[in-house]
Amino acid sequence: MSMFRSKKLDLGCFINIKVIRDHTKRKVFAENETQRQALRYIIRNTTLPGRMRAQAQLELSQMHCYTRPTQIRNRCIEGGKGRGVLRAFKMSRYVFRMHALRGDVPGVKKASW
C-alpha cells in the first residue's frame, strides 16, 4: 500500500513490484512487531479480565495485514524470485549455482565423487 511505501529504497537487487512490496512488508512488520507482541501477550494472559482480552483481540485483528510475520517471503537478493530460495545464501537455486561455478561463494564447490 502506498501509505507504507518508503520514499527511498535501500535495496541492492533487481527491483520489480514484488520486491518493493516485500521490502515494504518487512519495514512495516519491524515497526509494529513490539505492539503485536504486547497485544498477543494480553490475549494469552488468562489472569486479566475478559473485557481487556477481547479489546486486545479486536485491536490485533484490526491491524494492517502487512504487520503479520506470515506476509514476509524469502526472496532472491539478485533476481527477486520467491521460489527455490536457499535460506543460507538468500539466493535462488539458479543464481546460487552460477555464483558457485564462478567461485564467488566462499567454501562452495561442485561436488565430484
N, C-alpha and C positions, 0 to 999 in steps of 0.2 A: 504494500500500500504506500502511496506517496507521502502520507503523513509520517511514516517511519524512515523513509529513504534519506540517507545522508547526502550532504551536498558534495562531499569529496570522498571518492572511493579509494581505499588503500589496498587495492588488490594487485597482485603480481602475476596474474594469469590471464588466459583468454577470457574476454568478457562477453557474455550474452545475457539475456534476461534472466535465465535460471540462476546463473552465478550471482547476479546482482540481488535477486530475491533471496537467495540463500545467505548472502552476506548480510542483508537487512535482518533476516530472521535471527542470525547469530548475535547481532548487536542488540536487538530488542530483547532477546532472551537473557543476555548478560545483564542488561539494565534492570530487568524485572525479576530476576531469579530469587533474590532475598525476600521480596514481597510474596512471591508464590510459596516459598518455603515456610514463611510465617503463617500464611493462611492454611497451608496443609497441616502444620503443627496444631493450630487451633481446632481444625476439623477433627483430627485424630484424638485430641485430648478429651477423654470421657469425663474428667472431673469438672470441666467447665459446663455452664448451663446450656441447655439445648438451643435456646434462642440465639446465643452468641455463636454457637457452632453452625447453626443454619444460616446466619448472616454471613459468616466467613465462606460457607459453601456457595452462597449466592454471588459474593464478590469474586470468588475464584472462577465460577462458571461464566461471569460476565467479562473477564479479562480477554484481551485480544488473542486470537489463535497463534500469533507469532511468538507469544510468550511461553508456549509449550515446548518442552525439550524434544518431543516427538516430531516436531516440524523441521528440525535440523537434519540435513542429509549430508553424508560424506561425499565430497566431490573432488575430482582430479584437480590438482593445483595448476596443471598446464592446459588441459583441454576443457575442463568444466564438466566432464562426463559424470553421471550419477551412478552408473552401474560398473561393477567389476573393479572397484577401487580397493587397493591394498592399504589397510589402515596404517601400517608401519611406515610406509613411504608416501602416503597421500597422493598416489598416482594410480591411473587406470592401468590395467594389465598390459595394454599395448605400449603405452608411454614408458612404463617401467621396463619392459623388455628392450625397447630401443635404447634407453639410457644404460641399462645393464650391458648390452652388447657393445656400446661405445666405451664402457668403462667409467661412466660418470658417477655411478653409485658405488661408494667405497665398500669393500668387503663382499661384493656380489659378483659372481662369475658364472658362466654357463656350465652346467653340470655335465660331466662325462665319466662314464664308468664302463 
